[in-house]
Amino acid sequence: MALDEARGFTYVVEYAAAGRLLRINLANGAQDVLATGLDRAMGLLMTANGHFAYVSEQTAAAANDRVAHIDTSTGTRDVLASAGPMAVRSAP
């Protein structure tokens, strides 16, 4: 969970085979889906402006565990690091 008290939101990831990244309005509980298709998301770090999320995914096959960079306005996911054959690279 990542809390943004200044803007009145909290961000959470669902630990599920088809998990989501959600933004929850603290005032009324309304939920916005920012990204879908996350594979057992565990960790979450948001940029200060809330435009990007870094999410760690613990996939069913440990060899595919990864860290993804997500654009919260489009839901576009870019894998930054993977336990598989992909090399670690810097964020876009």
N, C-alpha and C positions, 0 to 999 in steps of 0.2 A: 504494500500500500504506500502511496505517496500523497502527502497532504499539501494542499495549496490553500492555506487559510486566507491569504490576501485576495484571492479571486473567488473563494467560496466553493472549492471543489476538492474531492479526493479522487485518486486514480487507483484502480485495483485490477489485478489480473486473475482470471479464473484458472484453477488447476484442473484441467480436463483435456481429453484428447482433441477436442475442438474448442479450446478456450478463447476467451475474448479479453480485450483491454477495454475497461469501462471508465468513464468519467461520471462521477456522481455529484450532483448539486447538493451541497450541505444544507441549504435552506429548505428545499422541498423534496429531496430524495430522488429527483428525476435522474434517469440514467441515459447516457449517450454511449453508443458502441463506437469505439474509435478504431478497433482492428479486430479481425476474426481469424480463425484458423491457427491459433497458437497451440502448440503441443505441450501440455503440462507445464505451463508458465509458472515459474517459482519466484523470480526476482524482478524488481521494477525500480527504475531510476528515471525521473523526469527531468528535462531541462528546466531552468528557472522560468522561462516564458511559457512552458507547457506545450510547445510546438513539437517536441520530439520525446520519445520514450526509448529506453534501453531495457530489453526484456530478456531474461535467461529462460530457456526452455529445456526441460528435462524430458527428452523424447523417450518413447517406448524402447527404442534401440539406443542404448547409452552411447554408441559410436556416433550418433547423430545429434547429441546435445549441442546447443548453440546459444549464442547471444545475438539478438537482432536489434536493429535501429529502426524505429517505426515513426513515420511522419503522421502525427495525430490528425492532421486536416484531411489526408487522403487515405490513411490506413496502409500505405505502401510500406512493406517490410523489406529490409536489406540485411542479410546475414553478415555480421562482422567477424564472428569466430565460430568454429565448429570443431567438435571432437573428431569429426570424420576427416576426409582428405583435403578439406578446404583450408587454406592458410589464413592466419589472422591478418586483418587489414584495418586500416583506419576508417573512421566514420566519414560519410559523404559531407 
